[in-house]
Amino acid sequence: MQNCLGREDRVSRRTVLYGLGALAGQSLLAGCGAASSSGGATSADVSQPVPSGPLTQGSVTVSSSSGASIGAGFTGLSYEKGAFSSQPLFAGTNTDLIGMFKRLGTSLLRIGGNTVDTTVWNASGPGQTSGQVAPADVDGLAAFLQATGWQCLYGVNLGGAATGATTPALAAAEVAYAVETLGSSLYGIEIGNECDLYGSSYYKNGWTLSEFEALWESFRMAILAAAPGVVLTGPSSASGINYWTTPFGEYATKKQIALLTQHYYRGAGNDPSSTAAKLVSVDTALPGYCQALQAAAVKIGIPWRMNETNSFFYGGASGVSDSYASSLWVIDHLATIALNGGAGVNMHGGGNYTGYTPIADSNGVVIGARPEFYGLLMFTLLGQGEMLATDVSAGGLNVTAYSVQPNGGGVNILLVNKDSAQNVEASITCGQRVRQATLLEMTGPGLSAISGVTIQQASVNADGSFTPGAPYLAPQINGDAVTCYLPALSAVLLQVT
């Protein structure tokens, strides 16, 4: 992988990690120690088995720093504000959802989406009422965040100003209550959602960037008057990096926003071309998209975050976004964002539809982990630390590899084989002498499978508990090289010490 980051970015990334300083890191196999009812594997003592079927020879070389890193709070989640305010989802009593969040470590929950601009503050409301958010809803969120150790990026209504449904004063009152109630669990505030698209919804008679900036400024001033010092982020655009996000960042500057935010989807969920094969193919647009955000963020001296993202918009493509293909895709998706300067992502979801969501739920009750959750878990287990340049060659097969050097030493390498038939025997040069190498395998029945995904032969339960089998020992170690197998349609996480 090419080094796309400069010194300025490393400084800006530290800024956002400081803002997420309350979010603790986790070791490679957090929660996967000695076998117990709470979940975990015994120590490795079995060599990785040879996969059945044809073997293609491959090589991986881990070398110098890429200039990028994965920090605390990188892998976050995003939910619609309407779901947060209308059902008992985020509450201190929702132990299953708390367990699912904690399985991913500690990160950043975004409350946003299109329903931000259709949900209004009602200071005397009963709570759990569609179209409004009340103190009881924020109280439940506070208890949930305390139980998980996560922080929150909290969105408030801006689009409703077009009809008078919301006002700067109303938004300021909501933020003041959120600041008081959430305390240190509040990371920051978003004002509106995908404001670059308001011309097709709330302001159909005309909508420009300058009009948005004026409206945003009126809300910003009211919010800061009610909650001095609260962190603001933005603009949470759907697209338009060059004509919307970048100029807005230059207008707001780091004096007004601490984080530049943007959305990204691979394509439309209702497009017939949005197939599993497309999802796991190389996303040629994403690196350039990230690099444009990187340039915009560096120019004003703040980090950037993909605060809403997933596979295909319109809720995903049925049988694709909820399939095993999403498990493999999301690893590449997150790694590409990290390598190109992103401070983190928020995977959008919620509900129990046939499209995308890492965690399926219905009326506040967790249904279970969707395939995408397993990919998020594998990426989380890759760990936090400096990313290393990693080159892979596998006979033209769709294979990728990413490496992290944890603060405690060693190197963690995550390899993804998206070929449906060919296994790979990979010789990995690790850039250090290898004393021990253990690994975990993520597998699934096929790209289109919507169930049956496992990590080390184990599923994640609806309460977040997880009892994987013992890690495998790498079949061969020779000096600074390790040999392991990548079964067809699998991800393998290798820990080298």
Secondary structure, 3 states (H helix, E strand, C coil): CCCCCCHHHHHHHHHHHHHCCCCCCCCCCCCCCCCCCCCCCCCCCEECCCCCCCEEEEEEEEEEEEEEEECCCCEEEEEEHHHHHHCCCCCCCCHHHHHHHHHCCCCEEEEECHHHHHCEECCCCCCCCCCEECHHHHHHHHHHHHHHCCEEEEEECCHHHHCCCCCHHHHHHHHHHHHHHHHHHEEEEEECCCHHHHHHCCCCCCCCHHHHHHHHHHHHHHHHHHCCCCCEEEEEECCCHHHHHHHHHHHHHHHHCCEEEEEEEEEECCCCCCCHHHHHCCCCCHHHHHHHHHHHHHHHCCCEEEEEEEEEECCCCCCCCCCHHHHHHHHHHHHHHHHCCCCCEEEEECCCCCCCCCEEEECCEEEEECHHHHHHHHHHHHCCEEEEEEEEECCCCCEEEEEEEECCCCEEEEEEECCCCCEEEEEEECCCCCCCEEEEEEECCCCCCCCCCEECCECECCCCCECCCCCEECCEEECCEEEEEECCCEEEEEEEC
